Structure formats: structure tokens, C-alpha cells
Amino acid sequence: MKKRTVLVRNEELLFAENLKVLRKTHKPYLSQGRIAERLGVCRTTYINYEMGRRQAPAFFVAKAAKFFKVSADKMLYEKLWKE
């Protein structure tokens, strides 16, 4: 099987990391599968968004922002974790 090269922009990687941070800090804790279910995507798709393997479409960004009670702009353009 041939591997595909996917180019990912910095904003997409930031969104992916923010998605992971928000999931891990959400109370009560929810698995990737549970959050995927609540956001209307399959678990594999959610994992790909969280790992930055796939670009999340606008509808998903909007749903995730609403679910986590964060603005879509913050999810896309601001680092939501402390180092």
C-alpha cells in the first residue's frame, strides 16, 4: 500500500493539539469514542483530527467549539495549554 503525504498547516496542528487538550481536561472525562459520538463523527475520523492527520471541516470546528464551550477562533488560533 502506497503512503500518502499530507501537508498540514500550523493552524491545523494547533487545532489538533487544542482538541486533545480540551478532551483530556473535560470534566467528566470522555474517551475519544464518546466525544466523536457526541460530535457526530466516527472515532477514527475524530482521532485523525486530534492527531492532525486530517483537516477538520468547518462544521466540525463549530460543533467542537460549542461542545467544549470555547470560541472556534480560540480553537484554531490560540494555544489552549500551558507548558
mmCIF file of the N, C-alpha and C atoms, coordinates in Angstrom:
data_MODEL
# 
_entry.id   MODEL 
# 
loop_
_atom_site.group_PDB 
_atom_site.id 
_atom_site.type_symbol 
_atom_site.label_atom_id 
_atom_site.label_alt_id 
_atom_site.label_comp_id 
_atom_site.label_asym_id 
_atom_site.label_entity_id 
_atom_site.label_seq_id 
_atom_site.pdbx_PDB_ins_code 
_atom_site.Cartn_x 
_atom_site.Cartn_y 
_atom_site.Cartn_z 
_atom_site.occupancy 
_atom_site.B_iso_or_equiv 
_atom_site.pdbx_formal_charge 
_atom_site.auth_seq_id 
_atom_site.auth_comp_id 
_atom_site.auth_asym_id 
_atom_site.auth_atom_id 
_atom_site.pdbx_PDB_model_num 
ATOM 1   N N  . MET A 1 1  ? 0.835   -1.170 0.000  1.00 0.00 ? 1  MET A N  1 
ATOM 2   C CA . MET A 1 1  ? 0.000   0.000  0.000  1.00 0.00 ? 1  MET A CA 1 
ATOM 3   C C  . MET A 1 1  ? 0.887   1.244  0.000  1.00 0.00 ? 1  MET A C  1 
ATOM 4   N N  . LYS A 1 2  ? 0.570   2.177  -0.859 1.00 0.00 ? 2  LYS A N  1 
ATOM 5   C CA . LYS A 1 2  ? 1.340   3.398  -1.007 1.00 0.00 ? 2  LYS A CA 1 
ATOM 6   C C  . LYS A 1 2  ? 0.939   4.410  0.063  1.00 0.00 ? 2  LYS A C  1 
ATOM 7   N N  . LYS A 1 3  ? 1.941   5.020  0.711  1.00 0.00 ? 3  LYS A N  1 
ATOM 8   C CA . LYS A 1 3  ? 1.656   6.041  1.717  1.00 0.00 ? 3  LYS A CA 1 
ATOM 9   C C  . LYS A 1 3  ? 1.374   7.363  1.040  1.00 0.00 ? 3  LYS A C  1 
ATOM 10  N N  . ARG A 1 4  ? 0.381   8.077  1.560  1.00 0.00 ? 4  ARG A N  1 
ATOM 11  C CA . ARG A 1 4  ? 0.064   9.406  1.045  1.00 0.00 ? 4  ARG A CA 1 
ATOM 12  C C  . ARG A 1 4  ? 0.746   10.444 1.912  1.00 0.00 ? 4  ARG A C  1 
ATOM 13  N N  . THR A 1 5  ? 1.260   11.469 1.278  1.00 0.00 ? 5  THR A N  1 
ATOM 14  C CA . THR A 1 5  ? 1.833   12.583 2.013  1.00 0.00 ? 5  THR A CA 1 
ATOM 15  C C  . THR A 1 5  ? 0.759   13.639 2.183  1.00 0.00 ? 5  THR A C  1 
ATOM 16  N N  . VAL A 1 6  ? 0.571   14.056 3.411  1.00 0.00 ? 6  VAL A N  1 
ATOM 17  C CA . VAL A 1 6  ? -0.437  15.070 3.700  1.00 0.00 ? 6  VAL A CA 1 
ATOM 18  C C  . VAL A 1 6  ? 0.281   16.286 4.270  1.00 0.00 ? 6  VAL A C  1 
ATOM 19  N N  . LEU A 1 7  ? 0.066   17.428 3.640  1.00 0.00 ? 7  LEU A N  1 
ATOM 20  C CA . LEU A 1 7  ? 0.651   18.662 4.145  1.00 0.00 ? 7  LEU A CA 1 
ATOM 21  C C  . LEU A 1 7  ? -0.328  19.299 5.115  1.00 0.00 ? 7  LEU A C  1 
ATOM 22  N N  . VAL A 1 8  ? 0.165   19.654 6.277  1.00 0.00 ? 8  VAL A N  1 
ATOM 23  C CA . VAL A 1 8  ? -0.689  20.215 7.311  1.00 0.00 ? 8  VAL A CA 1 
ATOM 24  C C  . VAL A 1 8  ? -0.136  21.582 7.708  1.00 0.00 ? 8  VAL A C  1 
ATOM 25  N N  . ARG A 1 9  ? -1.015  22.564 7.796  1.00 0.00 ? 9  ARG A N  1 
ATOM 26  C CA . ARG A 1 9  ? -0.605  23.913 8.192  1.00 0.00 ? 9  ARG A CA 1 
ATOM 27  C C  . ARG A 1 9  ? -0.511  24.006 9.710  1.00 0.00 ? 9  ARG A C  1 
ATOM 28  N N  . ASN A 1 10 ? 0.212   25.034 10.173 1.00 0.00 ? 10 ASN A N  1 
ATOM 29  C CA . ASN A 1 10 ? 0.372   25.246 11.619 1.00 0.00 ? 10 ASN A CA 1 
ATOM 30  C C  . ASN A 1 10 ? -0.961  25.382 12.335 1.00 0.00 ? 10 ASN A C  1 
ATOM 31  N N  . GLU A 1 11 ? -1.940  26.066 11.703 1.00 0.00 ? 11 GLU A N  1 
ATOM 32  C CA . GLU A 1 11 ? -3.247  26.239 12.342 1.00 0.00 ? 11 GLU A CA 1 
ATOM 33  C C  . GLU A 1 11 ? -3.919  24.891 12.580 1.00 0.00 ? 11 GLU A C  1 
ATOM 34  N N  . GLU A 1 12 ? -3.734  23.983 11.638 1.00 0.00 ? 12 GLU A N  1 
ATOM 35  C CA . GLU A 1 12 ? -4.355  22.667 11.772 1.00 0.00 ? 12 GLU A CA 1 
ATOM 36  C C  . GLU A 1 12 ? -3.707  21.874 12.901 1.00 0.00 ? 12 GLU A C  1 
ATOM 37  N N  . LEU A 1 13 ? -2.387  22.006 13.041 1.00 0.00 ? 13 LEU A N  1 
ATOM 38  C CA . LEU A 1 13 ? -1.711  21.322 14.140 1.00 0.00 ? 13 LEU A CA 1 
ATOM 39  C C  . LEU A 1 13 ? -2.108  21.934 15.476 1.00 0.00 ? 13 LEU A C  1 
ATOM 40  N N  . LEU A 1 14 ? -2.271  23.240 15.509 1.00 0.00 ? 14 LEU A N  1 
ATOM 41  C CA . LEU A 1 14 ? -2.709  23.911 16.728 1.00 0.00 ? 14 LEU A CA 1 
ATOM 42  C C  . LEU A 1 14 ? -4.120  23.450 17.097 1.00 0.00 ? 14 LEU A C  1 
ATOM 43  N N  . PHE A 1 15 ? -5.006  23.382 16.121 1.00 0.00 ? 15 PHE A N  1 
ATOM 44  C CA . PHE A 1 15 ? -6.364  22.896 16.373 1.00 0.00 ? 15 PHE A CA 1 
ATOM 45  C C  . PHE A 1 15 ? -6.315  21.468 16.909 1.00 0.00 ? 15 PHE A C  1 
ATOM 46  N N  . ALA A 1 16 ? -5.497  20.625 16.306 1.00 0.00 ? 16 ALA A N  1 
ATOM 47  C CA . ALA A 1 16 ? -5.393  19.224 16.727 1.00 0.00 ? 16 ALA A CA 1 
ATOM 48  C C  . ALA A 1 16 ? -4.944  19.133 18.184 1.00 0.00 ? 16 ALA A C  1 
ATOM 49  N N  . GLU A 1 17 ? -3.913  19.881 18.536 1.00 0.00 ? 17 GLU A N  1 
ATOM 50  C CA . GLU A 1 17 ? -3.414  19.847 19.910 1.00 0.00 ? 17 GLU A CA 1 
ATOM 51  C C  . GLU A 1 17 ? -4.444  20.421 20.880 1.00 0.00 ? 17 GLU A C  1 
ATOM 52  N N  . ASN A 1 18 ? -5.109  21.502 20.488 1.00 0.00 ? 18 ASN A N  1 
ATOM 53  C CA . ASN A 1 18 ? -6.157  22.077 21.333 1.00 0.00 ? 18 ASN A CA 1 
ATOM 54  C C  . ASN A 1 18 ? -7.294  21.086 21.545 1.00 0.00 ? 18 ASN A C  1 
ATOM 55  N N  . LEU A 1 19 ? -7.663  20.373 20.498 1.00 0.00 ? 19 LEU A N  1 
ATOM 56  C CA . LEU A 1 19 ? -8.727  19.373 20.593 1.00 0.00 ? 19 LEU A CA 1 
ATOM 57  C C  . LEU A 1 19 ? -8.353  18.303 21.620 1.00 0.00 ? 19 LEU A C  1 
ATOM 58  N N  . LYS A 1 20 ? -7.110  17.856 21.572 1.00 0.00 ? 20 LYS A N  1 
ATOM 59  C CA . LYS A 1 20 ? -6.640  16.835 22.511 1.00 0.00 ? 20 LYS A CA 1 
ATOM 60  C C  . LYS A 1 20 ? -6.638  17.371 23.947 1.00 0.00 ? 20 LYS A C  1 
ATOM 61  N N  . VAL A 1 21 ? -6.126  18.586 24.130 1.00 0.00 ? 21 VAL A N  1 
ATOM 62  C CA . VAL A 1 21 ? -6.071  19.190 25.463 1.00 0.00 ? 21 VAL A CA 1 
ATOM 63  C C  . VAL A 1 21 ? -7.478  19.364 26.030 1.00 0.00 ? 21 VAL A C  1 
ATOM 64  N N  . LEU A 1 22 ? -8.395  19.859 25.217 1.00 0.00 ? 22 LEU A N  1 
ATOM 65  C CA . LEU A 1 22 ? -9.769  20.063 25.682 1.00 0.00 ? 22 LEU A CA 1 
ATOM 66  C C  . LEU A 1 22 ? -10.424 18.741 26.066 1.00 0.00 ? 22 LEU A C  1 
ATOM 67  N N  . ARG A 1 23 ? -10.173 17.694 25.281 1.00 0.00 ? 23 ARG A N  1 
ATOM 68  C CA . ARG A 1 23 ? -10.750 16.382 25.609 1.00 0.00 ? 23 ARG A CA 1 
ATOM 69  C C  . ARG A 1 23 ? -10.193 15.864 26.932 1.00 0.00 ? 23 ARG A C  1 
ATOM 70  N N  . LYS A 1 24 ? -8.879  15.975 27.095 1.00 0.00 ? 24 LYS A N  1 
ATOM 71  C CA . LYS A 1 24 ? -8.250  15.414 28.294 1.00 0.00 ? 24 LYS A CA 1 
ATOM 72  C C  . LYS A 1 24 ? -8.592  16.189 29.561 1.00 0.00 ? 24 LYS A C  1 
ATOM 73  N N  . THR A 1 25 ? -8.930  17.470 29.423 1.00 0.00 ? 25 THR A N  1 
ATOM 74  C CA . THR A 1 25 ? -9.246  18.277 30.606 1.00 0.00 ? 25 THR A CA 1 
ATOM 75  C C  . THR A 1 25 ? -10.750 18.424 30.824 1.00 0.00 ? 25 THR A C  1 
ATOM 76  N N  . HIS A 1 26 ? -11.548 17.870 29.930 1.00 0.00 ? 26 HIS A N  1 
ATOM 77  C CA . HIS A 1 26 ? -13.009 17.959 30.047 1.00 0.00 ? 26 HIS A CA 1 
ATOM 78  C C  . HIS A 1 26 ? -13.481 17.169 31.259 1.00 0.00 ? 26 HIS A C  1 
ATOM 79  N N  . LYS A 1 27 ? -14.396 17.762 31.996 1.00 0.00 ? 27 LYS A N  1 
ATOM 80  C CA . LYS A 1 27 ? -14.992 17.077 33.143 1.00 0.00 ? 27 LYS A CA 1 
ATOM 81  C C  . LYS A 1 27 ? -16.459 16.850 32.865 1.00 0.00 ? 27 LYS A C  1 
ATOM 82  N N  . PRO A 1 28 ? -16.997 15.668 32.962 1.00 0.00 ? 28 PRO A N  1 
ATOM 83  C CA . PRO A 1 28 ? -16.285 14.430 33.247 1.00 0.00 ? 28 PRO A CA 1 
ATOM 84  C C  . PRO A 1 28 ? -15.463 13.995 32.034 1.00 0.00 ? 28 PRO A C  1 
ATOM 85  N N  . TYR A 1 29 ? -14.415 13.204 32.323 1.00 0.00 ? 29 TYR A N  1 
ATOM 86  C CA . TYR A 1 29 ? -13.547 12.713 31.259 1.00 0.00 ? 29 TYR A CA 1 
ATOM 87  C C  . TYR A 1 29 ? -14.358 11.888 30.267 1.00 0.00 ? 29 TYR A C  1 
ATOM 88  N N  . LEU A 1 30 ? -14.114 12.121 28.989 1.00 0.00 ? 30 LEU A N  1 
ATOM 89  C CA . LEU A 1 30 ? -14.757 11.330 27.940 1.00 0.00 ? 30 LEU A CA 1 
ATOM 90  C C  . LEU A 1 30 ? -13.687 10.784 27.005 1.00 0.00 ? 30 LEU A C  1 
ATOM 91  N N  . SER A 1 31 ? -13.868 9.560  26.566 1.00 0.00 ? 31 SER A N  1 
ATOM 92  C CA . SER A 1 31 ? -12.928 8.947  25.629 1.00 0.00 ? 31 SER A CA 1 
ATOM 93  C C  . SER A 1 31 ? -13.068 9.590  24.252 1.00 0.00 ? 31 SER A C  1 
ATOM 94  N N  . GLN A 1 32 ? -12.103 9.316  23.392 1.00 0.00 ? 32 GLN A N  1 
ATOM 95  C CA . GLN A 1 32 ? -12.179 9.812  22.015 1.00 0.00 ? 32 GLN A CA 1 
ATOM 96  C C  . GLN A 1 32 ? -13.456 9.315  21.348 1.00 0.00 ? 32 GLN A C  1 
ATOM 97  N N  . GLY A 1 33 ? -13.807 8.070  21.595 1.00 0.00 ? 33 GLY A N  1 
ATOM 98  C CA . GLY A 1 33 ? -15.012 7.499  21.000 1.00 0.00 ? 33 GLY A CA 1 
ATOM 99  C C  . GLY A 1 33 ? -16.282 8.196  21.448 1.00 0.00 ? 33 GLY A C  1 
ATOM 100 N N  . ARG A 1 34 ? -16.366 8.504  22.746 1.00 0.00 ? 34 ARG A N  1 
ATOM 101 C CA . ARG A 1 34 ? -17.556 9.190  23.276 1.00 0.00 ? 34 ARG A CA 1 
ATOM 102 C C  . ARG A 1 34 ? -17.687 10.598 22.709 1.00 0.00 ? 34 ARG A C  1 
ATOM 103 N N  . ILE A 1 35 ? -16.572 11.314 22.650 1.00 0.00 ? 35 ILE A N  1 
ATOM 104 C CA . ILE A 1 35 ? -16.625 12.674 22.107 1.00 0.00 ? 35 ILE A CA 1 
ATOM 105 C C  . ILE A 1 35 ? -16.961 12.626 20.626 1.00 0.00 ? 35 ILE A C  1 
ATOM 106 N N  . ALA A 1 36 ? -16.369 11.694 19.902 1.00 0.00 ? 36 ALA A N  1 
ATOM 107 C CA . ALA A 1 36 ? -16.674 11.544 18.473 1.00 0.00 ? 36 ALA A CA 1 
ATOM 108 C C  . ALA A 1 36 ? -18.171 11.324 18.281 1.00 0.00 ? 36 ALA A C  1 
ATOM 109 N N  . GLU A 1 37 ? -18.730 10.461 19.108 1.00 0.00 ? 37 GLU A N  1 
ATOM 110 C CA . GLU A 1 37 ? -20.167 10.164 19.049 1.00 0.00 ? 37 GLU A CA 1 
ATOM 111 C C  . GLU A 1 37 ? -20.996 11.434 19.276 1.00 0.00 ? 37 GLU A C  1 
ATOM 112 N N  . ARG A 1 38 ? -20.626 12.198 20.280 1.00 0.00 ? 38 ARG A N  1 
ATOM 113 C CA . ARG A 1 38 ? -21.364 13.429 20.593 1.00 0.00 ? 38 ARG A CA 1 
ATOM 114 C C  . ARG A 1 38 ? -21.213 14.498 19.513 1.00 0.00 ? 38 ARG A C  1 
ATOM 115 N N  . LEU A 1 39 ? -20.084 14.458 18.791 1.00 0.00 ? 39 LEU A N  1 
ATOM 116 C CA . LEU A 1 39 ? -19.849 15.453 17.741 1.00 0.00 ? 39 LEU A CA 1 
ATOM 117 C C  . LEU A 1 39 ? -20.295 14.963 16.364 1.00 0.00 ? 39 LEU A C  1 
ATOM 118 N N  . GLY A 1 40 ? -20.805 13.741 16.306 1.00 0.00 ? 40 GLY A N  1 
ATOM 119 C CA . GLY A 1 40 ? -21.383 13.239 15.067 1.00 0.00 ? 40 GLY A CA 1 
ATOM 120 C C  . GLY A 1 40 ? -20.403 12.745 14.025 1.00 0.00 ? 40 GLY A C  1 
ATOM 121 N N  . VAL A 1 41 ? -19.232 12.269 14.484 1.00 0.00 ? 41 VAL A N  1 
ATOM 122 C CA . VAL A 1 41 ? -18.264 11.680 13.550 1.00 0.00 ? 41 VAL A CA 1 
ATOM 123 C C  . VAL A 1 41 ? -17.839 10.323 14.102 1.00 0.00 ? 41 VAL A C  1 
ATOM 124 N N  . CYS A 1 42 ? -17.258 9.490  13.254 1.00 0.00 ? 42 CYS A N  1 
ATOM 125 C CA . CYS A 1 42 ? -16.793 8.191  13.752 1.00 0.00 ? 42 CYS A CA 1 
ATOM 126 C C  . CYS A 1 42 ? -15.486 8.389  14.526 1.00 0.00 ? 42 CYS A C  1 
ATOM 127 N N  . ARG A 1 43 ? -15.177 7.440  15.374 1.00 0.00 ? 43 ARG A N  1 
ATOM 128 C CA . ARG A 1 43 ? -13.999 7.512  16.240 1.00 0.00 ? 43 ARG A CA 1 
ATOM 129 C C  . ARG A 1 43 ? -12.715 7.707  15.440 1.00 0.00 ? 43 ARG A C  1 
ATOM 130 N N  . THR A 1 44 ? -12.564 6.980  14.350 1.00 0.00 ? 44 THR A N  1 
ATOM 131 C CA . THR A 1 44 ? -11.360 7.081  13.522 1.00 0.00 ? 44 THR A CA 1 
ATOM 132 C C  . THR A 1 44 ? -11.192 8.486  12.961 1.00 0.00 ? 44 THR A C  1 
ATOM 133 N N  . THR A 1 45 ? -12.281 9.069  12.508 1.00 0.00 ? 45 THR A N  1 
ATOM 134 C CA . THR A 1 45 ? -12.236 10.432 11.977 1.00 0.00 ? 45 THR A CA 1 
ATOM 135 C C  . THR A 1 45 ? -11.816 11.402 13.071 1.00 0.00 ? 45 THR A C  1 
ATOM 136 N N  . TYR A 1 46 ? -12.412 11.260 14.250 1.00 0.00 ? 46 TYR A N  1 
ATOM 137 C CA . TYR A 1 46 ? -12.057 12.134 15.374 1.00 0.00 ? 46 TYR A CA 1 
ATOM 138 C C  . TYR A 1 46 ? -10.572 12.008 15.699 1.00 0.00 ? 46 TYR A C  1 
ATOM 139 N N  . ILE A 1 47 ? -10.080 10.788 15.772 1.00 0.00 ? 47 ILE A N  1 
ATOM 140 C CA . ILE A 1 47 ? -8.662  10.564 16.083 1.00 0.00 ? 47 ILE A CA 1 
ATOM 141 C C  . ILE A 1 47 ? -7.782  11.233 15.032 1.00 0.00 ? 47 ILE A C  1 
ATOM 142 N N  . ASN A 1 48 ? -8.162  11.129 13.770 1.00 0.00 ? 48 ASN A N  1 
ATOM 143 C CA . ASN A 1 48 ? -7.386  11.780 12.713 1.00 0.00 ? 48 ASN A CA 1 
ATOM 144 C C  . ASN A 1 48 ? -7.365  13.296 12.874 1.00 0.00 ? 48 ASN A C  1 
ATOM 145 N N  . TYR A 1 49 ? -8.466  13.887 13.287 1.00 0.00 ? 49 TYR A N  1 
ATOM 146 C CA . TYR A 1 49 ? -8.493  15.332 13.553 1.00 0.00 ? 49 TYR A CA 1 
ATOM 147 C C  . TYR A 1 49 ? -7.591  15.660 14.738 1.00 0.00 ? 49 TYR A C  1 
ATOM 148 N N  . GLU A 1 50 ? -7.684  14.866 15.794 1.00 0.00 ? 50 GLU A N  1 
ATOM 149 C CA . GLU A 1 50 ? -6.920  15.124 17.013 1.00 0.00 ? 50 GLU A CA 1 
ATOM 150 C C  . GLU A 1 50 ? -5.421  14.941 16.795 1.00 0.00 ? 50 GLU A C  1 
ATOM 151 N N  . MET A 1 51 ? -5.048  14.061 15.890 1.00 0.00 ? 51 MET A N  1 
ATOM 152 C CA . MET A 1 51 ? -3.632  13.828 15.615 1.00 0.00 ? 51 MET A CA 1 
ATOM 153 C C  . MET A 1 51 ? -3.105  14.710 14.480 1.00 0.00 ? 51 MET A C  1 
ATOM 154 N N  . GLY A 1 52 ? -3.968  15.497 13.886 1.00 0.00 ? 52 GLY A N  1 
ATOM 155 C CA . GLY A 1 52 ? -3.544  16.384 12.809 1.00 0.00 ? 52 GLY A CA 1 
ATOM 156 C C  . GLY A 1 52 ? -3.333  15.687 11.485 1.00 0.00 ? 52 GLY A C  1 
ATOM 157 N N  . ARG A 1 53 ? -3.853  14.485 11.352 1.00 0.00 ? 53 ARG A N  1 
ATOM 158 C CA . ARG A 1 53 ? -3.718  13.734 10.097 1.00 0.00 ? 53 ARG A CA 1 
ATOM 159 C C  . ARG A 1 53 ? -4.698  14.199 9.037  1.00 0.00 ? 53 ARG A C  1 
ATOM 160 N N  . ARG A 1 54 ? -5.831  14.741 9.475  1.00 0.00 ? 54 ARG A N  1 
ATOM 161 C CA . ARG A 1 54 ? -6.855  15.244 8.552  1.00 0.00 ? 54 ARG A CA 1 
ATOM 162 C C  . ARG A 1 54 ? -7.278  16.629 8.987  1.00 0.00 ? 54 ARG A C  1 
ATOM 163 N N  . GLN A 1 55 ? -7.583  17.448 8.008  1.00 0.00 ? 55 GLN A N  1 
ATOM 164 C CA . GLN A 1 55 ? -8.078  18.788 8.296  1.00 0.00 ? 55 GLN A CA 1 
ATOM 165 C C  . GLN A 1 55 ? -9.550  18.689 8.677  1.00 0.00 ? 55 GLN A C  1 
ATOM 166 N N  . ALA A 1 56 ? -9.884  19.257 9.812  1.00 0.00 ? 56 ALA A N  1 
ATOM 167 C CA . ALA A 1 56 ? -11.275 19.234 10.271 1.00 0.00 ? 56 ALA A CA 1 
ATOM 168 C C  . ALA A 1 56 ? -12.089 20.252 9.480  1.00 0.00 ? 56 ALA A C  1 
ATOM 169 N N  . PRO A 1 57 ? -13.254 19.845 8.963  1.00 0.00 ? 57 PRO A N  1 
ATOM 170 C CA . PRO A 1 57 ? -14.107 20.794 8.237  1.00 0.00 ? 57 PRO A CA 1 
ATOM 171 C C  . PRO A 1 57 ? -14.745 21.803 9.193  1.00 0.00 ? 57 PRO A C  1 
ATOM 172 N N  . ALA A 1 58 ? -15.221 22.893 8.631  1.00 0.00 ? 58 ALA A N  1 
ATOM 173 C CA . ALA A 1 58 ? -15.790 23.989 9.425  1.00 0.00 ? 58 ALA A CA 1 
ATOM 174 C C  . ALA A 1 58 ? -16.922 23.519 10.336 1.00 0.00 ? 58 ALA A C  1 
ATOM 175 N N  . PHE A 1 59 ? -17.790 22.624 9.835  1.00 0.00 ? 59 PHE A N  1 
ATOM 176 C CA . PHE A 1 59 ? -18.909 22.174 10.672 1.00 0.00 ? 59 PHE A CA 1 
ATOM 177 C C  . PHE A 1 59 ? -18.398 21.478 11.935 1.00 0.00 ? 59 PHE A C  1 
ATOM 178 N N  . PHE A 1 60 ? -17.294 20.732 11.815 1.00 0.00 ? 60 PHE A N  1 
ATOM 179 C CA . PHE A 1 60 ? -16.753 20.031 12.974 1.00 0.00 ? 60 PHE A CA 1 
ATOM 180 C C  . PHE A 1 60 ? -16.118 21.011 13.953 1.00 0.00 ? 60 PHE A C  1 
ATOM 181 N N  . VAL A 1 61 ? -15.384 21.984 13.433 1.00 0.00 ? 61 VAL A N  1 
ATOM 182 C CA . VAL A 1 61 ? -14.770 23.000 14.297 1.00 0.00 ? 61 VAL A CA 1 
ATOM 183 C C  . VAL A 1 61 ? -15.859 23.713 15.097 1.00 0.00 ? 61 VAL A C  1 
ATOM 184 N N  . ALA A 1 62 ? -16.950 24.075 14.430 1.00 0.00 ? 62 ALA A N  1 
ATOM 185 C CA . ALA A 1 62 ? -18.062 24.766 15.099 1.00 0.00 ? 62 ALA A CA 1 
ATOM 186 C C  . ALA A 1 62 ? -18.699 23.881 16.170 1.00 0.00 ? 62 ALA A C  1 
ATOM 187 N N  . LYS A 1 63 ? -18.930 22.605 15.852 1.00 0.00 ? 63 LYS A N  1 
ATOM 188 C CA . LYS A 1 63 ? -19.533 21.681 16.828 1.00 0.00 ? 63 LYS A CA 1 
ATOM 189 C C  . LYS A 1 63 ? -18.611 21.463 18.027 1.00 0.00 ? 63 LYS A C  1 
ATOM 190 N N  . ALA A 1 64 ? -17.313 21.296 17.752 1.00 0.00 ? 64 ALA A N  1 
ATOM 191 C CA . ALA A 1 64 ? -16.347 21.072 18.833 1.00 0.00 ? 64 ALA A CA 1 
ATOM 192 C C  . ALA A 1 64 ? -16.258 22.303 19.728 1.00 0.00 ? 64 ALA A C  1 
ATOM 193 N N  . ALA A 1 65 ? -16.232 23.474 19.132 1.00 0.00 ? 65 ALA A N  1 
ATOM 194 C CA . ALA A 1 65 ? -16.166 24.718 19.908 1.00 0.00 ? 65 ALA A CA 1 
ATOM 195 C C  . ALA A 1 65 ? -17.384 24.840 20.821 1.00 0.00 ? 65 ALA A C  1 
ATOM 196 N N  . LYS A 1 66 ? -18.545 24.548 20.284 1.00 0.00 ? 66 LYS A N  1 
ATOM 197 C CA . LYS A 1 66 ? -19.773 24.619 21.087 1.00 0.00 ? 66 LYS A CA 1 
ATOM 198 C C  . LYS A 1 66 ? -19.747 23.576 22.214 1.00 0.00 ? 66 LYS A C  1 
ATOM 199 N N  . PHE A 1 67 ? -19.331 22.358 21.895 1.00 0.00 ? 67 PHE A N  1 
ATOM 200 C CA . PHE A 1 67 ? -19.280 21.285 22.885 1.00 0.00 ? 67 PHE A CA 1 
ATOM 201 C C  . PHE A 1 67 ? -18.341 21.638 24.043 1.00 0.00 ? 67 PHE A C  1 
ATOM 202 N N  . PHE A 1 68 ? -17.150 22.162 23.703 1.00 0.00 ? 68 PHE A N  1 
ATOM 203 C CA . PHE A 1 68 ? -16.155 22.476 24.728 1.00 0.00 ? 68 PHE A CA 1 
ATOM 204 C C  . PHE A 1 68 ? -16.317 23.884 25.314 1.00 0.00 ? 68 PHE A C  1 
ATOM 205 N N  . LYS A 1 69 ? -17.321 24.628 24.808 1.00 0.00 ? 69 LYS A N  1 
ATOM 206 C CA . LYS A 1 69 ? -17.600 25.987 25.295 1.00 0.00 ? 69 LYS A CA 1 
ATOM 207 C C  . LYS A 1 69 ? -16.393 26.912 25.135 1.00 0.00 ? 69 LYS A C  1 
ATOM 208 N N  . VAL A 1 70 ? -15.813 26.862 23.936 1.00 0.00 ? 70 VAL A N  1 
ATOM 209 C CA . VAL A 1 70 ? -14.671 27.700 23.568 1.00 0.00 ? 70 VAL A CA 1 
ATOM 210 C C  . VAL A 1 70 ? -14.985 28.263 22.193 1.00 0.00 ? 70 VAL A C  1 
ATOM 211 N N  . SER A 1 71 ? -14.508 29.461 21.899 1.00 0.00 ? 71 SER A N  1 
ATOM 212 C CA . SER A 1 71 ? -14.778 30.011 20.569 1.00 0.00 ? 71 SER A CA 1 
ATOM 213 C C  . SER A 1 71 ? -13.973 29.245 19.517 1.00 0.00 ? 71 SER A C  1 
ATOM 214 N N  . ALA A 1 72 ? -14.516 29.168 18.329 1.00 0.00 ? 72 ALA A N  1 
ATOM 215 C CA . ALA A 1 72 ? -13.822 28.497 17.226 1.00 0.00 ? 72 ALA A CA 1 
ATOM 216 C C  . ALA A 1 72 ? -12.503 29.202 16.934 1.00 0.00 ? 72 ALA A C  1 
ATOM 217 N N  . ASP A 1 73 ? -12.487 30.532 17.033 1.00 0.00 ? 73 ASP A N  1 
ATOM 218 C CA . ASP A 1 73 ? -11.245 31.281 16.809 1.00 0.00 ? 73 ASP A CA 1 
ATOM 219 C C  . ASP A 1 73 ? -10.157 30.843 17.781 1.00 0.00 ? 73 ASP A C  1 
ATOM 220 N N  . LYS A 1 74 ? -10.516 30.684 19.046 1.00 0.00 ? 74 LYS A N  1 
ATOM 221 C CA . LYS A 1 74 ? -9.526  30.242 20.038 1.00 0.00 ? 74 LYS A CA 1 
ATOM 222 C C  . LYS A 1 74 ? -9.026  28.841 19.718 1.00 0.00 ? 74 LYS A C  1 
ATOM 223 N N  . MET A 1 75 ? -9.931  27.963 19.320 1.00 0.00 ? 75 MET A N  1 
ATOM 224 C CA . MET A 1 75 ? -9.520  26.593 18.994 1.00 0.00 ? 75 MET A CA 1 
ATOM 225 C C  . MET A 1 75 ? -8.554  26.567 17.816 1.00 0.00 ? 75 MET A C  1 
ATOM 226 N N  . LEU A 1 76 ? -8.752  27.476 16.872 1.00 0.00 ? 76 LEU A N  1 
ATOM 227 C CA . LEU A 1 76 ? -7.933  27.482 15.660 1.00 0.00 ? 76 LEU A CA 1 
ATOM 228 C C  . LEU A 1 76 ? -6.628  28.264 15.796 1.00 0.00 ? 76 LEU A C  1 
ATOM 229 N N  . TYR A 1 77 ? -6.642  29.341 16.580 1.00 0.00 ? 77 TYR A N  1 
ATOM 230 C CA . TYR A 1 77 ? -5.514  30.272 16.531 1.00 0.00 ? 77 TYR A CA 1 
ATOM 231 C C  . TYR A 1 77 ? -4.797  30.529 17.849 1.00 0.00 ? 77 TYR A C  1 
ATOM 232 N N  . GLU A 1 78 ? -5.294  29.996 18.965 1.00 0.00 ? 78 GLU A N  1 
ATOM 233 C CA . GLU A 1 78 ? -4.640  30.227 20.251 1.00 0.00 ? 78 GLU A CA 1 
ATOM 234 C C  . GLU A 1 78 ? -4.250  28.909 20.903 1.00 0.00 ? 78 GLU A C  1 
ATOM 235 N N  . LYS A 1 79 ? -3.116  28.921 21.562 1.00 0.00 ? 79 LYS A N  1 
ATOM 236 C CA . LYS A 1 79 ? -2.664  27.747 22.296 1.00 0.00 ? 79 LYS A CA 1 
ATOM 237 C C  . LYS A 1 79 ? -3.457  27.683 23.598 1.00 0.00 ? 79 LYS A C  1 
ATOM 238 N N  . LEU A 1 80 ? -4.181  26.596 23.817 1.00 0.00 ? 80 LEU A N  1 
ATOM 239 C CA . LEU A 1 80 ? -5.059  26.472 24.982 1.00 0.00 ? 80 LEU A CA 1 
ATOM 240 C C  . LEU A 1 80 ? -4.445  25.644 26.112 1.00 0.00 ? 80 LEU A C  1 
ATOM 241 N N  . TRP A 1 81 ? -3.143  25.515 26.120 1.00 0.00 ? 81 TRP A N  1 
ATOM 242 C CA . TRP A 1 81 ? -2.488  24.759 27.180 1.00 0.00 ? 81 TRP A CA 1 
ATOM 243 C C  . TRP A 1 81 ? -1.275  25.540 27.665 1.00 0.00 ? 81 TRP A C  1 
ATOM 244 N N  . LYS A 1 82 ? -0.833  25.189 28.866 1.00 0.00 ? 82 LYS A N  1 
ATOM 245 C CA . LYS A 1 82 ? 0.362   25.806 29.447 1.00 0.00 ? 82 LYS A CA 1 
ATOM 246 C C  . LYS A 1 82 ? 1.485   24.795 29.417 1.00 0.00 ? 82 LYS A C  1 
ATOM 247 N N  . GLU A 1 83 ? 2.665   25.295 29.153 1.00 0.00 ? 83 GLU A N  1 
ATOM 248 C CA . GLU A 1 83 ? 3.812   24.379 29.082 1.00 0.00 ? 83 GLU A CA 1 
ATOM 249 C C  . GLU A 1 83 ? 4.511   24.271 30.400 1.00 0.00 ? 83 GLU A C  1 
# 
